[in-house]
Structures are given as structure tokens and as C-alpha cells.
Amino acid sequence: MTLDGKVALVTGATSGIGFAAARRLAEAGAHVLATGRSQSGLETVRAMLGGRGEAVDCNVADPSAIARLMESIAHSRRQLDILVVNAGVSNAPAIGELTPETYDGLMDVNCRGALFTFVHALPLLAQGASVVFVGSVAGSKGQPGDPLYAGSKGFVRAFARGAGTDPEILARGIRVNVVSPGPIETPLTREATDDEDARAYVEGMIPMHRWGRPEEVAEAILFLASSASSFTTGAELTVDGGMAHG
Ligand SMILES: NC(=O)c1ccc[n+]([C@@H]2O[C@H](COP(=O)([O-])OP(=O)(O)OC[C@H]3O[C@@H](n4cnc5c(N)ncnc54)[C@H](OP(=O)(O)O)[C@@H]3O)[C@@H](O)[C@H]2O)c1
């Protein structure tokens, strides 16, 4: 499968799943625009991509920053063939300790950021483009942990599935799908993976009894991003060792 000549935008590509997706799409031939906020992360992804892409600072919690990013892409006369809406955060406080500020901190990235990344990218999406949202098994499966995060990923799942069946979007040949990972070893989950008991507890909830790797999620993103999935839209692909349905 080749993505030669395609342009891909991956948000939250400075670490974890987004970084692995940016690398995999570049390996497949795409020119990758990789975004994030941390300067060291941007340096790392820029070095990884070399001539196969660019690293761009963009805070998705700020819709005007997303609009500026899209304007700069339009200014370079590029269209987007692939959009991976991946940037996300977790670790909200316990339910009883939630405040409007902690709510905003998580939802501004996971929901508002995801939504306006898509909305501002829409005019730039090429005929036949593919959009992949990164959800989570937490968006559909009841499980102890972080219910606000689960709610944000439920939104992502529902929004992506709705957009993927929208007549105006389909008329442009654009497909929209969601990849929902289970527990994956990344900086986001380091607190749990570094703690032996927490690590084993999570493994006990996964039918395959292990954590996933970012590269395994990147393969699913590549599949949905490419023409290999040409008849798939509005779908959710789980990459979770069987957790969602176990
Ligand atoms: N790891 C898992 O077990 C797991 C499971 C299910 C779903 N997911 C989802 O997968 C996605 C990636 O997570 P990950 O595990 O790879 O986490 P990660 O390693 O912490 O990476 C998160 C990425 O999102 C970016 N990001 C965070 N806030 C941002 C903001 N306001 N603006 C722009 N970029 C921002 C980070 O960039 P900077 O640090 O440069 O800001 C980083 O590149 C998230 O949507 C997450 O919810 C992860």
C-alpha cells in the first residue's frame, strides 16, 4: 500500500500514538504535517520525518490556532488527503472533585479541539480524503477509571460516526472513521505502566492479557487512511486486545 503523493496532517504527533502514526504514514510515502505543542517533541518528530514532512506548533485547545494552521496550509496551496485527529489528554480528577476548570481542561482538547480540527480542515480536504479520529475503548465500554475522559471519547466516537455518514461529506468522497485503542504504552499511560500493580490490574481486563504498542494502533490508522479501506466509513475499529467486547 502506497501513500506516494498524499499529504497527511496528524495532530498530537509529538509522542505516543500520534508519533507512531506520523512515522508509519511517512514510511508509506505520505508527506506528513505533524503537530503538537512541546518544543522538544516537535524537534524529535521533525528529526524523525526528515524530508518526509514538517513539524508544526499548534495548540488544539485554541480554535484560532487551528484556524491559523489551516490557513497556512491553504496558503502553501496544499490539500489534505489524510487527517488524523489524535491529540488528547486524560487524567481528570475523581468525579466528586471535578470543577468547571478541570472539565474545560480536558474537553477543550478532546472534544472542542477534535471537532474544530475537523471543521477547519474541511475546506482543505481533497476529493476522496480519509479522516481518522482517535477515540478510545473507554468511549463505549463501562469501566472504572476516568469517566470524564470516557465521556469525551464517547463524543469523539459518536461525532466521527455521524460525520462518516453525512451526505455532504460523502458527496466529496470523504470517509470518516474512528480508531479506538485499548490500553497502549505511551507517555499518557506511564503512571500506570510504571506501577506493577496498576499494570497487572489493567492486563487483567484485557482478553489478550497485555498492553498494546503505539505501532499497532498506527497500522490500524494506516489502513483507514489508505484506499485499502475504500468501502469503510462511519466505522469504529478497535485496537484493544479484545477489551471492548471481552
Ligand atoms: N495510550 C492509551 O492507552 C490510549 C488509549 C485510548 C486512546 N488514546 C488516545 O490516543 C491519543 C494519543 O494518546 P497517547 O497515548 O499517544 O498520548 P501522549 O503520548 O500523551 O500523546 C498525546 C499527544 O497529544 C498532544 N496534545 C495534548 N494536548 C494538546 C493540545 N492542547 N494541543 C495540541 N496537541 C496536544 C501531545 O502533544 P504535546 O505534548 O506536544 O502538547 C502529544 O503529541 C489521545 O487522543 C488519547 O486519548 C490513548
The ligand as a Gaussian input file, in Angstrom:
#p B3LYP/6-31G(d) Opt

LIG

0 1
 N       -2.394000       5.437000      25.464000
 C       -3.577000       4.867000      25.576000
 O       -3.738000       3.891000      26.320000
 C       -4.757000       5.383000      24.803000
 C       -5.897000       4.592000      24.767000
 C       -7.006000       5.035000      24.065000
 C       -6.959000       6.233000      23.406000
 N       -5.840000       7.005000      23.467000
 C       -5.877000       8.276000      22.759000
 O       -4.824000       8.337000      21.828000
 C       -4.453000       9.695000      21.618000
 C       -2.951000       9.831000      21.786000
 O       -2.627000       9.470000      23.111000
 P       -1.186000       8.915000      23.524000
 O       -1.430000       7.765000      24.414000
 O       -0.336000       8.774000      22.342000
 O       -0.733000      10.122000      24.469000
 P        0.610000      11.008000      24.510000
 O        1.806000      10.187000      24.248000
 O        0.493000      11.787000      25.776000
 O        0.417000      11.975000      23.269000
 C       -0.584000      12.957000      23.277000
 C       -0.319000      13.886000      22.140000
 O       -1.368000      14.881000      22.143000
 C       -0.744000      16.149000      22.086000
 N       -1.550000      17.161000      22.781000
 C       -2.053000      17.139000      24.024000
 N       -2.705000      18.282000      24.275000
 C       -2.599000      19.039000      23.159000
 C       -3.055000      20.333000      22.782000
 N       -3.771000      21.106000      23.625000
 N       -2.755000      20.790000      21.545000
 C       -2.042000      20.043000      20.697000
 N       -1.582000      18.816000      20.982000
 C       -1.845000      18.334000      22.205000
 C        0.600000      15.977000      22.760000
 O        1.458000      16.978000      22.274000
 P        2.334000      17.942000      23.213000
 O        2.762000      17.130000      24.384000
 O        3.432000      18.344000      22.305000
 O        1.400000      19.029000      23.565000
 C        1.014000      14.609000      22.263000
 O        1.602000      14.705000      20.993000
 C       -5.274000      10.527000      22.594000
 O       -6.394000      11.066000      21.947000
 C       -5.689000       9.501000      23.635000
 O       -6.860000       9.866000      24.296000
 C       -4.732000       6.607000      24.135000

